[in-house]
Amino acid sequence: MTATDLPAKLYRNATSDASINKPFACASKLDDSFAAIDWQAPWLCHLNQLGYISKSITPLSGLKNDPAQTDKLEQTPDIIAKVLNSALQKHADDLQQPLPQTKPALNNQAHTLQFVSQNELPEGEAYERFIGTTGNIPTRDNLHDLFNGSIWLTFPKTKALLNYYHMLEIKEQGIGASRGRVRDTITVFDENGAILVTAESSIGKALIDFNWQESLVAPRDKWDEPKQLNKQAQAAVYIFGHALLEKLLYPRKALCAHSIVINVTQEFFALSLSERINHLDQKVADYMDALLSQPDVTPRKLSPLPILGVPYYWAENVQPSFYDDSHVFRSGRRSQS
């Protein structure tokens, strides 16, 4: 995917209502693909709960290849949901906060979130409506849903806000072959989104303008290092899209996120990682609330960001020549901006 691609149709097809609402449409898969996760990758550093999750998931990697363990796995379904629920409770305890809840939509009250088996989703019921009306997040034993759950744990207010808008649109438009502009925008960000946080507005503007030199190269010394936070930093990227996290198991230079820019004060970078993420969750929820309320919202409101171009995300980008690849770092809408 190159920097000018905004594949609303691709994401609508990949996560269509027709497929996601059938429990049997996407079989659970707990196999050695979990062993491919690099839990220390820079794009995973902001997912606070992964330390706990990795200790639970890593021993499961490859068990499908061990005949002695096959029966054990088959008799223990919904492993990912159970791991995520434990992480959810642990995180709430660590923060001394109640478990997160859905955002009430229409006549529905708020519900405490929990992860449940995909089989709990009634056939024909919209996935997002089921979450909004019950607080239950259907979860399969696969990597995609593990990363989705990790984002729910990290950005619960934002995820609840996005689900809220899904419900409003479902109420207004119903379920059909097309999701419409609002739900397309939600889906692209939910699956493939990234958040650029910056205390230097020129960096965010340069990203929006496809000016890679002024956003990613020239101000490199102003970027935060994910593994060693710098209170003097002025820019950082946090991945929101769970499908993007899954794709990054096998990084490719052409991988492109669809990003938003959140402007903060310098004090943000003096916060601990946990404090940063809590603060950011509310900021992103507010931003998406305003964006999705716009009558002309489309996925093109999201800014392309070749994700391996983020400073400190990929060793090769230390060389300025890394950004000379015009097939990845395209001029895009810069001239129009």
C-alpha positions as CSV (number, residue, x, y, z in Angstrom):
1,M,0.0,0.0,0.0
2,T,1.5,3.3,-1.0
3,A,1.1,6.7,0.6
4,T,-1.7,7.9,-1.6
5,D,-3.9,4.8,-1.2
6,L,-7.0,5.4,0.9
7,P,-8.8,2.0,0.3
8,A,-12.2,2.5,1.8
9,K,-13.6,-0.2,-0.5
10,L,-10.8,-2.6,0.5
11,Y,-11.6,-2.2,4.1
12,R,-15.4,-2.3,3.6
13,N,-15.0,-5.6,1.7
14,A,-12.6,-7.0,4.2
15,T,-14.8,-6.3,7.2
16,S,-18.2,-6.2,5.7
17,D,-21.3,-6.5,7.8
18,A,-22.3,-9.6,5.9
19,S,-19.2,-11.4,7.0
20,I,-18.5,-10.2,10.5
21,N,-22.0,-10.9,11.7
22,K,-21.7,-14.7,11.0
23,P,-19.8,-16.5,13.7
24,F,-18.8,-19.2,11.3
25,A,-17.5,-16.9,8.6
26,C,-14.1,-16.5,10.1
27,A,-12.9,-19.6,11.9
28,S,-10.8,-19.3,15.0
29,K,-7.1,-20.0,14.6
30,L,-4.7,-20.5,17.5
31,D,-1.5,-21.6,15.9
32,D,2.2,-20.9,15.7
33,S,1.5,-17.5,14.0
34,F,1.5,-16.1,17.5
35,A,5.2,-16.9,17.7
36,A,5.8,-14.3,15.0
37,I,5.0,-11.4,17.4
38,D,8.0,-9.3,18.4
39,W,6.7,-8.1,21.7
40,Q,9.5,-5.5,21.8
41,A,8.8,-3.9,18.4
42,P,8.7,-0.1,18.7
43,W,5.1,0.0,17.3
44,L,3.9,-2.2,20.2
45,C,5.6,-0.2,23.1
46,H,2.5,1.9,23.9
47,L,0.3,-1.2,24.5
48,N,0.8,-1.3,28.2
49,Q,-1.0,-4.6,28.7
50,L,1.1,-6.5,26.3
51,G,3.6,-7.5,29.0
52,Y,0.9,-9.4,30.8
53,I,-0.6,-10.7,27.5
54,S,2.7,-11.9,26.1
55,K,3.3,-14.0,29.2
56,S,0.0,-15.7,28.6
57,I,0.1,-16.0,24.9
58,T,3.7,-17.0,24.2
59,P,3.4,-20.5,25.8
60,L,0.5,-21.2,23.4
61,S,2.6,-20.5,20.3
62,G,3.0,-23.7,18.2
63,L,0.9,-25.9,20.4
64,K,-1.2,-26.9,17.4
65,N,2.0,-28.6,16.1
66,D,2.3,-30.7,19.2
67,P,-0.1,-33.7,19.1
68,A,0.2,-34.1,22.9
69,Q,-1.3,-30.6,23.3
70,T,-4.0,-30.7,20.6
71,D,-6.7,-32.1,22.9
72,K,-5.8,-29.5,25.6
73,L,-6.3,-26.6,23.2
74,E,-9.5,-27.9,21.7
75,Q,-10.9,-28.4,25.2
76,T,-10.0,-24.8,26.1
77,P,-11.8,-22.6,23.6
78,D,-11.9,-18.8,23.7
79,I,-8.4,-18.5,25.1
80,I,-7.9,-15.0,23.7
81,A,-11.1,-13.7,25.3
82,K,-10.0,-15.1,28.7
83,V,-6.6,-13.6,28.4
84,L,-8.0,-10.2,27.4
85,N,-10.5,-10.2,30.3
86,S,-7.7,-10.9,32.8
87,A,-5.6,-8.1,31.3
88,L,-8.7,-5.8,31.4
89,Q,-9.2,-6.4,35.1
90,K,-5.5,-6.2,35.9
91,H,-5.2,-2.9,34.1
92,A,-8.2,-1.4,35.9
93,D,-6.7,-2.6,39.2
94,D,-3.4,-1.0,38.4
95,L,-5.0,2.3,37.5
96,Q,-7.4,2.0,40.5
97,Q,-10.2,2.7,38.1
98,P,-13.5,0.8,37.3
99,L,-13.7,-1.3,34.2
100,P,-14.3,0.7,31.0
101,Q,-17.8,1.0,29.6
102,T,-19.5,1.5,26.3
103,K,-20.7,5.0,25.3
104,P,-24.5,5.0,25.5
105,A,-26.2,5.5,22.1
106,L,-29.9,6.0,21.4
107,N,-31.8,4.5,24.3
108,N,-29.1,2.2,25.5
109,Q,-27.4,2.5,28.8
110,A,-23.6,2.2,29.3
111,H,-22.4,-1.4,29.7
112,T,-19.2,-2.7,31.3
113,L,-16.9,-4.1,28.6
114,Q,-15.9,-7.7,28.5
115,F,-14.6,-10.1,25.9
116,V,-16.8,-13.1,24.9
117,S,-16.7,-15.9,22.5
118,Q,-17.5,-15.1,18.8
119,N,-20.3,-17.6,19.2
120,E,-22.1,-15.2,21.5
121,L,-22.9,-12.9,18.5
122,P,-26.3,-13.9,17.2
123,E,-26.4,-14.6,13.5
124,G,-27.7,-11.5,11.7
125,E,-27.0,-9.0,14.4
126,A,-24.6,-6.2,13.7
127,Y,-21.3,-6.7,15.5
128,E,-21.1,-3.1,16.7
129,R,-24.8,-3.1,17.9
130,F,-24.1,-6.2,19.9
131,I,-21.2,-4.5,21.7
132,G,-23.2,-1.3,22.2
133,T,-26.2,-3.0,23.7
134,T,-24.4,-5.6,25.8
135,G,-20.8,-4.5,26.4
136,N,-19.7,-7.9,25.1
137,I,-16.9,-7.9,22.5
138,P,-17.0,-11.0,20.3
139,T,-13.5,-12.5,20.1
140,R,-12.0,-15.2,18.1
141,D,-8.8,-17.2,18.9
142,N,-6.7,-15.4,16.3
143,L,-4.1,-12.6,16.0
144,H,-6.5,-10.1,14.5
145,D,-8.8,-10.2,17.5
146,L,-5.9,-10.3,20.0
147,F,-4.7,-7.0,18.6
148,N,-8.2,-5.6,18.4
149,G,-8.6,-6.5,22.1
150,S,-5.3,-4.9,22.9
151,I,-6.5,-1.6,21.4
152,W,-9.7,-1.8,23.4
153,L,-7.6,-2.1,26.5
154,T,-5.4,0.8,25.5
155,F,-7.9,3.3,24.0
156,P,-11.2,2.3,25.6
157,K,-12.8,5.7,25.3
158,T,-11.9,6.1,21.6
159,K,-13.1,2.5,20.7
160,A,-16.3,3.1,22.6
161,L,-16.8,6.4,20.7
162,L,-16.3,4.7,17.4
163,N,-18.7,2.0,18.3
164,Y,-21.2,4.7,19.3
165,Y,-21.1,6.2,15.8
166,H,-21.4,2.8,14.2
167,M,-24.7,2.4,16.2
168,L,-26.0,5.8,15.1
169,E,-25.3,5.0,11.5
170,I,-26.8,1.5,11.7
171,K,-30.0,3.0,13.2
172,E,-30.1,5.6,10.5
173,Q,-29.0,3.5,7.5
174,G,-29.5,-0.1,8.5
175,I,-27.2,-2.9,7.4
176,G,-26.4,-3.1,3.7
177,A,-23.7,-3.7,1.1
178,S,-22.4,-0.2,1.7
179,R,-21.4,1.2,5.1
180,G,-21.6,4.8,4.0
181,R,-19.0,7.6,4.5
182,V,-19.1,7.8,8.3
183,R,-18.7,4.0,8.9
184,D,-16.1,3.8,6.1
185,T,-14.0,6.4,7.9
186,I,-14.4,4.7,11.2
187,T,-13.4,1.3,9.7
188,V,-10.3,2.6,7.9
189,F,-9.1,4.3,11.1
190,D,-10.1,1.4,13.4
191,E,-8.3,-1.1,11.2
192,N,-5.3,0.9,9.9
193,G,-5.1,4.1,11.9
194,A,-2.2,5.8,13.5
195,I,-1.9,8.9,15.8
196,L,0.7,11.5,15.3
197,V,1.1,13.4,18.6
198,T,3.1,16.6,18.4
199,A,4.0,19.7,20.4
200,E,5.4,21.3,17.2
201,S,2.5,22.1,14.9
202,S,4.7,22.4,11.8
203,I,5.5,18.6,12.0
204,G,1.8,17.8,11.9
205,K,1.1,20.2,9.1
206,A,4.0,18.9,7.0
207,L,2.6,15.3,7.4
208,I,-0.8,16.4,6.2
209,D,0.9,18.2,3.3
210,F,2.8,15.0,2.3
211,N,6.0,16.9,3.1
212,W,8.1,13.9,4.3
213,Q,11.3,15.9,4.6
214,E,9.8,18.5,7.0
215,S,7.8,15.9,9.0
216,L,10.0,12.9,9.3
217,V,13.6,13.7,8.2
218,A,14.6,17.3,9.1
219,P,13.1,17.3,12.6
220,R,14.3,13.7,13.5
221,D,16.0,15.0,16.7
222,K,12.6,16.1,17.9
223,W,11.0,12.7,17.7
224,D,10.5,10.4,20.7
225,E,12.2,7.0,21.0
226,P,9.5,4.4,21.8
227,K,11.8,2.3,24.0
228,Q,13.4,5.3,25.8
229,L,11.0,8.1,26.3
230,N,12.4,11.6,26.0
231,K,10.7,14.5,27.8
232,Q,12.3,16.9,25.4
233,A,10.7,15.2,22.4
234,Q,8.1,16.9,20.3
235,A,6.6,14.2,18.2
236,A,5.6,10.5,18.5
237,V,3.4,8.1,16.7
238,Y,1.1,5.5,18.3
239,I,-0.6,2.9,16.2
240,F,-4.4,2.5,16.7
241,G,-5.3,0.1,13.8
242,H,-5.3,-3.5,14.9
243,A,-5.1,-4.8,11.3
244,L,-2.0,-2.6,10.9
245,L,-0.4,-4.2,13.9
246,E,-1.1,-7.6,12.4
247,K,0.5,-6.6,9.1
248,L,3.5,-5.3,10.9
249,L,4.3,-8.9,12.0
250,Y,6.0,-8.9,8.6
251,P,7.1,-5.3,8.0
252,R,7.2,-4.0,4.4
253,K,8.4,-0.5,3.4
254,A,5.2,0.2,1.5
255,L,2.9,-0.3,4.6
256,C,0.9,2.8,5.0
257,A,-1.2,3.9,8.0
258,H,-4.1,6.4,7.9
259,S,-3.4,8.9,10.5
260,I,-4.7,11.9,12.5
261,V,-2.7,14.7,14.0
262,I,-3.2,15.5,17.7
263,N,-1.5,18.7,18.9
264,V,-0.4,18.8,22.5
265,T,1.7,21.0,24.8
266,Q,5.3,20.1,25.6
267,E,4.1,18.9,29.0
268,F,2.7,15.8,27.3
269,F,6.1,14.4,26.7
270,A,7.1,14.8,30.4
271,L,4.3,12.3,31.3
272,S,4.9,8.6,31.9
273,L,3.8,6.3,29.2
274,S,0.7,5.3,31.1
275,E,-0.2,8.9,31.7
276,R,0.4,9.8,28.0
277,I,-2.0,7.1,26.8
278,N,-4.7,7.9,29.3
279,H,-4.5,11.6,28.2
280,L,-4.3,10.7,24.5
281,D,-7.4,8.4,24.7
282,Q,-9.6,11.3,25.6
283,K,-8.0,13.6,23.1
284,V,-8.4,11.1,20.2
285,A,-12.0,10.4,21.2
286,D,-12.8,14.1,21.1
287,Y,-11.0,14.5,17.8
288,M,-12.9,11.6,16.2
289,D,-16.2,12.9,17.7
290,A,-15.6,16.2,15.9
291,L,-14.4,14.5,12.6
292,L,-17.3,12.1,12.4
293,S,-19.8,14.9,13.0
294,Q,-18.7,16.7,9.8
295,P,-21.2,16.3,7.0
296,D,-18.5,15.8,4.4
297,V,-16.4,13.2,6.4
298,T,-14.7,10.5,4.3
299,P,-11.6,8.4,4.8
300,R,-9.7,11.0,2.8
301,K,-9.8,13.1,5.9
302,L,-7.1,10.7,7.3
303,S,-3.5,11.5,6.4
304,P,-1.4,8.7,4.8
305,L,1.7,7.9,6.8
306,P,4.3,5.2,5.5
307,I,4.6,3.6,8.9
308,L,8.2,2.4,8.6
309,G,9.2,6.0,7.9
310,V,8.5,7.0,11.5
311,P,11.8,7.8,13.2
312,Y,13.1,5.0,15.4
313,Y,10.5,2.6,14.0
314,W,12.9,1.0,11.5
315,A,16.7,0.9,11.5
316,E,17.0,1.7,7.8
317,N,15.2,5.1,8.1
318,V,18.2,6.6,9.9
319,Q,19.5,7.2,6.4
320,P,17.9,10.2,4.7
321,S,18.0,8.2,1.4
322,F,15.4,5.9,2.8
323,Y,12.8,8.6,2.1
324,D,13.8,9.0,-1.6
325,D,11.6,6.1,-2.7
326,S,8.9,8.0,-4.6
327,H,6.8,4.8,-4.9
328,V,6.3,5.0,-1.1
329,F,6.8,8.6,-0.1
330,R,4.7,10.2,-2.8
331,S,3.8,13.8,-3.3
332,G,0.1,13.0,-3.0
333,R,-2.1,16.0,-2.3
334,R,0.8,18.4,-1.4
335,S,0.3,20.7,-4.4
336,Q,-3.4,20.9,-3.7
337,S,-2.7,21.8,0.0
